[in-house]
Every structure is written in C-alpha cells, then in structure tokens.
Amino acid sequence: MDTNTPDDELEVWIDQDLCTGDGICAQYAPEVFELDIDGLAYVKDENDELCQEPAATVTVPLPLVRDVVAATNDCPGDCIHVRRTNDQVELYGPDAGALA
C-alpha cells in the first residue's frame, strides 16, 4: 500500500547521456533501477518495465527512498535525479540546490 501523500512523493529519473553503466544504482535499488542491453541504467515502473524514454520518471516507493538516495550519492556518472513530484524541486542529484 502506498502511503505517500502528494506533498512528500518523490520521483527519480536518469540522464542516460551521463550514465557510465557501472550499475551501482541497480545494486542499491534493483526494484527501481536496471541496466539494459545497451549497458546504461534506466528506471523501472511499478510493473517492473524499463522506462526508456529520455527523462522518464518513476515514483520512488517510500520504503526505497534511502536506497535511491544512496544510489544517487554514489553514482559515478552523477546522472540520477530525485525530485519532489509536486513542485519538481530536485532534492538529490546533480541539480540539487540549483534553485536558491
């Protein structure tokens, strides 16, 4: 059961142009990230399907927020973006804090 409210819901996306294919994200949160045959990481939707459209986002399941944030912080390509759904403010990732 999803207990997120619209105010605290987070979404994540990957910039494949910066992805190095190390797979660290998939190690931290395999429910959210997966490497495709092209060697790049993608986010997965609630049906476990890869979202391969550029800048495709998925909602971060509440129990996986820490794992997704850890993956974002340890990503060598600095390509994972986590933002609030309601206002699109990036909280973790390369653009976090850009809006001052």
WOVEN-V805722 format. One record per residue. N is the residue number from 1. PSI is psi as a letter, one per 40 degrees, with the letter a starting at -180 (NA if undefined). NEAR is the number of other ideal C-beta (glycine too) atoms within 12 Angstrom. D_FIRST is the distance of its C-alpha to the first C-alpha in Angstrom with 1 decimal. Layout:
n = (N:N)
psi = (PSI:PSI)
near = (NEAR:NEAR)
d_first = (D_FIRST:D_FIRST)
//
This chain:
n = (1:2:3:4:5:6:7:8:9:10:11:12:13:14:15:16:17:18:19:20:21:22:23:24:25:26:27:28:29:30:31:32:33:34:35:36:37:38:39:40:41:42:43:44:45:46:47:48:49:50:51:52:53:54:55:56:57:58:59:60:61:62:63:64:65:66:67:68:69:70:71:72:73:74:75:76:77:78:79:80:81:82:83:84:85:86:87:88:89:90:91:92:93:94:95:96:97:98:99:100)
psi = (h:h:e:i:i:d:d:e:h:i:i:i:i:h:g:d:d:e:h:e:f:d:e:d:d:d:d:d:g:e:e:d:i:i:h:i:e:e:e:i:i:i:i:i:a:e:e:f:h:h:h:e:i:h:f:h:i:i:h:h:h:d:e:e:d:d:d:d:d:d:d:d:d:e:h:d:e:f:e:h:h:h:i:h:d:d:e:e:h:h:d:i:a:d:e:h:e:d:g:NA)
near = (6:14:10:20:12:13:11:18:25:37:35:44:40:46:27:29:13:22:31:22:24:23:25:28:43:30:19:28:33:20:26:40:42:31:24:21:10:13:16:27:40:36:46:32:24:15:9:15:15:24:27:20:15:15:21:22:28:35:30:39:25:17:15:29:28:19:28:40:27:21:38:40:21:25:34:18:26:24:32:47:38:41:32:26:23:16:15:19:21:26:30:30:31:23:22:20:12:13:12:6)
d_first = (0.0:3.8:6.2:9.2:12.0:14.6:17.0:15.4:13.8:15.8:17.1:19.4:22.4:25.4:29.0:30.4:33.9:33.5:31.5:33.8:31.8:31.7:28.1:27.2:24.0:23.0:24.0:21.8:18.6:19.2:15.6:16.7:20.5:23.0:26.8:28.2:31.7:33.3:32.4:30.2:26.6:24.0:20.3:18.0:15.6:12.2:14.6:16.5:19.4:21.7:22.3:26.0:27.0:28.5:26.2:23.1:20.0:16.4:13.5:13.2:9.8:10.0:10.8:13.5:15.2:18.1:18.7:18.9:21.2:23.3:23.7:24.8:27.2:28.7:29.0:32.8:32.7:31.0:29.2:25.5:24.4:21.4:21.3:19.6:18.3:19.9:23.4:23.6:25.1:25.1:24.1:24.7:27.1:30.6:30.5:28.7:31.0:33.1:32.7:34.7)
//
